[in-house]
């Protein structure tokens, strides 16, 4: 069974595109092979800065024959008086069959004409010739470019194509204006170590042939080599290097034959904050910093780079790297010293000259809004005077470092330098920490703010952004989210949950929206409704994906088209989290099964009545004189006894107490439904019917303190 090799040779590809392209091919190529009924043993996708390749092993020589059954026109339209009409003739011609091949068969929509058609399988070479251009030009990426005078686009100009089916060149031509790229068996080796071309005899020789030309085509192998070489290099320095995953992936995609190079710089630069040095190295130069030890923040005056050059020239390469890092660190030292000459507070006037967003004014205006929102949060949390002072001070200074020389040059250091400069300016330690923490989390895997001041300022900052951007109508759609509003909303919920902050998000949204519409003349109700829906989506996602709550239990605490549950969730984020996790717990331990049938049946029937969902006490709602069976009296008494237990559970959020009480009432309700003294709920007498529905409605309302049991699906 043949193997197929495709290599697309290019000018140097961006590292980010290479990662994305490999992932896309790993998904798309197996999919298109399956669509064409082609089996295979393996689809191996490779890539280096100068090439993207796929090796498909054990393909069939051709597609299997396919027998298709094709439905045609209705029989009465295809035949008249037993003779074929133009409709039948046209259908037969289109399918390439004789009229006597048509069959009439009954369907649930009447008699129709059918034809059985055998389609011979096509040679695999023919199919691959059609698929290859699709694989290449359907790759997605940022800033695809044209080259030459053609209209074809790719991440970088395509220079050669290798296409081999076993040992035969598969003829493929890519026309791009006046230039035509034809497939061959000729690839290119490493630019420096093997600048000559490479002839590939057959598809399965690919990895070996390229390795002989100093090209390691497997990204995983290159990454493992880099990791091992970095570890060996730091052992020589008696230090420790953190293998940052993003940096490892990037440098892996920047080299074809990796070799590590050790560099050094003057020890005097270690007086800079470690974050400045590591940012220069990692983000700007793609170097691995060297620490004194694991878990230490102290750096050694060394670094490790990954070279794509000649390993025998590593000393020369190191000198060049050292010259670059020395200049960058000298810049950093200049910026740092200049910024330290004045207190952090002195940067605030410059924020007025920096636009946050065209319609929302300057960063100074945003800082003022953050301070006001932070004050609203502190009022909800009833914080001490000292905490309020620190929060307001941190809110006032949280963006000041954005106009410092250091952060202007190295934006990645926002917040980090703010903390350093606040400490140097003799600000309270809580204020300095909060300036850094209010940006947390900076990504999906980042830590959350640990201090109350940092948490409150972080919430205020994100709430301002969300309300303001939503207010301008820039609501995220699809994958487009330029202001990272989904991440901001997730952070608000996660910070609140992690710190157990008793905030009323609904009230905050109302307050912030009121201030916004007064200045921007927008519809407040529409704005608040959009924000509510957005946050509910984020809460739903976080409960399911991060907390591991079953989707039906999430529906039960958020309500399905039930505004009461939605409002309750937004007013108390801690409560919705606790109810969801508790429901998952009692599902796991079997307790939910003990009350499910009774409560769910009561909930479904109660929907036939008109009892308000907030009513709990039966005394004014259920008329004992209408009872006809002892089961009604028992049900009523059980509800009366349930009221104080539910109220206590509601006040203390001890939902185990509520579930225990519901479990105790279950036999009584079961007897009401199915026991010897059972009743017909939908009695012909409307007053008796309403009385019984009220009993069921009251039970439903007690259970609603925990969740909407009508949304819960029974365990199988």
Secondary structure in CASP SS format (residue, H / E / C, confidence):
PFRMAT SS
TARGET T0000
AUTHOR 0000-0000-0000
METHOD secondary structure of the structure
MODEL  1
X C 1.00
X E 1.00
X E 1.00
X E 1.00
X E 1.00
X E 1.00
X E 1.00
X E 1.00
X E 1.00
X E 1.00
X C 1.00
X C 1.00
X C 1.00
X C 1.00
X H 1.00
X H 1.00
X H 1.00
X H 1.00
X H 1.00
X H 1.00
X H 1.00
X H 1.00
X H 1.00
X H 1.00
X H 1.00
X H 1.00
X H 1.00
X H 1.00
X H 1.00
X H 1.00
X H 1.00
X H 1.00
X H 1.00
X H 1.00
X H 1.00
X C 1.00
X C 1.00
X C 1.00
X C 1.00
X C 1.00
X C 1.00
X E 1.00
X E 1.00
X E 1.00
X E 1.00
X E 1.00
X E 1.00
X E 1.00
X C 1.00
X C 1.00
X E 1.00
X E 1.00
X E 1.00
X E 1.00
X E 1.00
X E 1.00
X E 1.00
X E 1.00
X E 1.00
X C 1.00
X C 1.00
X E 1.00
X C 1.00
X C 1.00
X C 1.00
X E 1.00
X E 1.00
X E 1.00
X E 1.00
X E 1.00
X E 1.00
X E 1.00
X E 1.00
X E 1.00
X H 1.00
X H 1.00
X H 1.00
X H 1.00
X E 1.00
X E 1.00
X C 1.00
X C 1.00
X E 1.00
X E 1.00
X C 1.00
X H 1.00
X H 1.00
X H 1.00
X H 1.00
X H 1.00
X H 1.00
X H 1.00
X H 1.00
X H 1.00
X H 1.00
X C 1.00
X C 1.00
X C 1.00
X H 1.00
X H 1.00
X H 1.00
X E 1.00
X E 1.00
X E 1.00
X E 1.00
X E 1.00
X E 1.00
X C 1.00
X C 1.00
X E 1.00
X E 1.00
X E 1.00
X E 1.00
X E 1.00
X E 1.00
X E 1.00
X E 1.00
X E 1.00
X E 1.00
X C 1.00
X C 1.00
X C 1.00
X E 1.00
X H 1.00
X H 1.00
X H 1.00
X H 1.00
X H 1.00
X H 1.00
X H 1.00
X H 1.00
X H 1.00
X H 1.00
X H 1.00
X H 1.00
X H 1.00
X H 1.00
X C 1.00
X C 1.00
X C 1.00
X C 1.00
X C 1.00
X C 1.00
X C 1.00
X E 1.00
X E 1.00
X C 1.00
X C 1.00
X C 1.00
X C 1.00
X C 1.00
X C 1.00
X E 1.00
X E 1.00
X C 1.00
X C 1.00
X C 1.00
X E 1.00
X E 1.00
X E 1.00
X E 1.00
X E 1.00
X E 1.00
X E 1.00
X E 1.00
X C 1.00
X C 1.00
X E 1.00
X E 1.00
X C 1.00
X C 1.00
X C 1.00
X E 1.00
X E 1.00
X E 1.00
X E 1.00
X C 1.00
X C 1.00
X E 1.00
X E 1.00
X E 1.00
X E 1.00
X E 1.00
X E 1.00
X C 1.00
X E 1.00
X E 1.00
X E 1.00
X C 1.00
X C 1.00
X C 1.00
X C 1.00
X C 1.00
X C 1.00
X C 1.00
X C 1.00
X E 1.00
X E 1.00
X E 1.00
X C 1.00
X C 1.00
X C 1.00
X H 1.00
X H 1.00
X H 1.00
X H 1.00
X H 1.00
X H 1.00
X H 1.00
X H 1.00
X H 1.00
X H 1.00
X C 1.00
X C 1.00
X C 1.00
X C 1.00
X C 1.00
X C 1.00
X H 1.00
X H 1.00
X H 1.00
X H 1.00
X H 1.00
X H 1.00
X H 1.00
X H 1.00
X H 1.00
X H 1.00
X H 1.00
X H 1.00
X H 1.00
X H 1.00
X H 1.00
X H 1.00
X H 1.00
X H 1.00
X H 1.00
X C 1.00
X C 1.00
X E 1.00
X C 1.00
X C 1.00
X C 1.00
X C 1.00
X H 1.00
X H 1.00
X H 1.00
X H 1.00
X H 1.00
X H 1.00
X H 1.00
X H 1.00
X C 1.00
X C 1.00
X C 1.00
X C 1.00
X C 1.00
X C 1.00
X E 1.00
X E 1.00
X E 1.00
X E 1.00
X E 1.00
X E 1.00
X C 1.00
X C 1.00
X H 1.00
X H 1.00
X H 1.00
X H 1.00
X H 1.00
X C 1.00
X C 1.00
X H 1.00
X H 1.00
X H 1.00
X H 1.00
X H 1.00
X H 1.00
X H 1.00
X H 1.00
X H 1.00
X H 1.00
X H 1.00
X H 1.00
X C 1.00
X C 1.00
X E 1.00
X E 1.00
X E 1.00
X E 1.00
X C 1.00
X C 1.00
X C 1.00
X C 1.00
X C 1.00
X C 1.00
X C 1.00
X E 1.00
X E 1.00
X E 1.00
X E 1.00
X E 1.00
X E 1.00
X E 1.00
X E 1.00
X E 1.00
X C 1.00
X C 1.00
X C 1.00
X H 1.00
X H 1.00
X H 1.00
X H 1.00
X H 1.00
X H 1.00
X H 1.00
X H 1.00
X H 1.00
X H 1.00
X H 1.00
X H 1.00
X H 1.00
X H 1.00
X H 1.00
X H 1.00
X H 1.00
X H 1.00
X H 1.00
X H 1.00
X H 1.00
X H 1.00
X H 1.00
X H 1.00
X H 1.00
X H 1.00
X H 1.00
X H 1.00
X H 1.00
X C 1.00
X C 1.00
X C 1.00
X C 1.00
X H 1.00
X H 1.00
X H 1.00
X H 1.00
X H 1.00
X H 1.00
X H 1.00
X H 1.00
X H 1.00
X H 1.00
X C 1.00
X E 1.00
X E 1.00
X E 1.00
X C 1.00
X C 1.00
X C 1.00
X E 1.00
X E 1.00
X H 1.00
X H 1.00
X H 1.00
X H 1.00
X H 1.00
X H 1.00
X H 1.00
X H 1.00
X H 1.00
X H 1.00
X H 1.00
X H 1.00
X H 1.00
X H 1.00
X H 1.00
X H 1.00
X H 1.00
X H 1.00
X H 1.00
X C 1.00
X C 1.00
X C 1.00
X H 1.00
X H 1.00
X H 1.00
X H 1.00
X H 1.00
X H 1.00
X H 1.00
X H 1.00
X H 1.00
X H 1.00
X H 1.00
X H 1.00
X H 1.00
X C 1.00
X C 1.00
X H 1.00
X H 1.00
X H 1.00
X H 1.00
X C 1.00
X H 1.00
X H 1.00
X H 1.00
X H 1.00
X H 1.00
X C 1.00
X H 1.00
X H 1.00
X H 1.00
X C 1.00
X C 1.00
X H 1.00
X H 1.00
X H 1.00
X H 1.00
X H 1.00
X H 1.00
X H 1.00
X H 1.00
X H 1.00
X C 1.00
X C 1.00
X C 1.00
X C 1.00
X H 1.00
X H 1.00
X H 1.00
X H 1.00
X H 1.00
X H 1.00
X H 1.00
X H 1.00
X H 1.00
X C 1.00
X C 1.00
X C 1.00
X C 1.00
X C 1.00
X C 1.00
X C 1.00
X C 1.00
X C 1.00
X C 1.00
X C 1.00
X C 1.00
X C 1.00
X C 1.00
X H 1.00
X H 1.00
X H 1.00
X H 1.00
X H 1.00
X H 1.00
X H 1.00
X H 1.00
X H 1.00
X H 1.00
X H 1.00
X H 1.00
X H 1.00
X H 1.00
X H 1.00
X H 1.00
X H 1.00
X H 1.00
X H 1.00
X H 1.00
X C 1.00
X C 1.00
X C 1.00
X C 1.00
X C 1.00
X E 1.00
X C 1.00
X C 1.00
X E 1.00
X C 1.00
X C 1.00
X C 1.00
X C 1.00
X H 1.00
X H 1.00
X H 1.00
X H 1.00
X H 1.00
X H 1.00
X H 1.00
X H 1.00
X H 1.00
X H 1.00
X H 1.00
X H 1.00
X H 1.00
X H 1.00
X H 1.00
X C 1.00
X C 1.00
X C 1.00
X C 1.00
X C 1.00
X H 1.00
X H 1.00
X H 1.00
X H 1.00
X H 1.00
X H 1.00
X H 1.00
X H 1.00
X H 1.00
X H 1.00
X H 1.00
X H 1.00
X H 1.00
X H 1.00
X H 1.00
X H 1.00
X C 1.00
X C 1.00
X C 1.00
X H 1.00
X H 1.00
X H 1.00
X H 1.00
X H 1.00
X H 1.00
X H 1.00
X H 1.00
X H 1.00
X H 1.00
X H 1.00
X H 1.00
X H 1.00
X H 1.00
X H 1.00
X H 1.00
X H 1.00
X H 1.00
X H 1.00
X H 1.00
X H 1.00
X H 1.00
X C 1.00
X C 1.00
X C 1.00
X C 1.00
X C 1.00
X H 1.00
X H 1.00
X H 1.00
X H 1.00
X H 1.00
X H 1.00
X H 1.00
X H 1.00
X C 1.00
X C 1.00
X C 1.00
X C 1.00
X H 1.00
X H 1.00
X H 1.00
X H 1.00
X H 1.00
X H 1.00
X H 1.00
X H 1.00
X H 1.00
X C 1.00
X H 1.00
X H 1.00
X H 1.00
X H 1.00
X H 1.00
X H 1.00
X H 1.00
X H 1.00
X H 1.00
X H 1.00
X H 1.00
X H 1.00
X H 1.00
X H 1.00
X H 1.00
X H 1.00
X C 1.00
X C 1.00
X H 1.00
X H 1.00
X H 1.00
X H 1.00
X H 1.00
X H 1.00
X H 1.00
X H 1.00
X H 1.00
X H 1.00
X H 1.00
X H 1.00
X H 1.00
X H 1.00
X H 1.00
X H 1.00
X C 1.00
X C 1.00
X C 1.00
X C 1.00
X C 1.00
X C 1.00
X C 1.00
X C 1.00
X C 1.00
X C 1.00
X C 1.00
X C 1.00
X C 1.00
X C 1.00
X C 1.00
X C 1.00
X C 1.00
X H 1.00
X H 1.00
X H 1.00
X C 1.00
X C 1.00
X C 1.00
X H 1.00
X H 1.00
X H 1.00
X H 1.00
X H 1.00
X H 1.00
X H 1.00
X H 1.00
X H 1.00
X H 1.00
X H 1.00
X H 1.00
X H 1.00
X H 1.00
X H 1.00
X H 1.00
X H 1.00
X H 1.00
X H 1.00
X H 1.00
X H 1.00
X H 1.00
X H 1.00
X C 1.00
X C 1.00
X H 1.00
X H 1.00
X H 1.00
X H 1.00
X H 1.00
X H 1.00
X H 1.00
X H 1.00
X H 1.00
X H 1.00
X H 1.00
X H 1.00
X H 1.00
X H 1.00
X H 1.00
X H 1.00
X H 1.00
X H 1.00
X H 1.00
X H 1.00
X C 1.00
X C 1.00
X C 1.00
X C 1.00
X C 1.00
X C 1.00
X C 1.00
X C 1.00
X C 1.00
X C 1.00
X C 1.00
X H 1.00
X H 1.00
X H 1.00
X H 1.00
X H 1.00
X H 1.00
X H 1.00
X H 1.00
X H 1.00
X H 1.00
X H 1.00
X H 1.00
X H 1.00
X H 1.00
X H 1.00
X H 1.00
X H 1.00
X H 1.00
X H 1.00
X C 1.00
X C 1.00
X C 1.00
X C 1.00
X H 1.00
X H 1.00
X H 1.00
X C 1.00
X C 1.00
X C 1.00
X C 1.00
X C 1.00
END
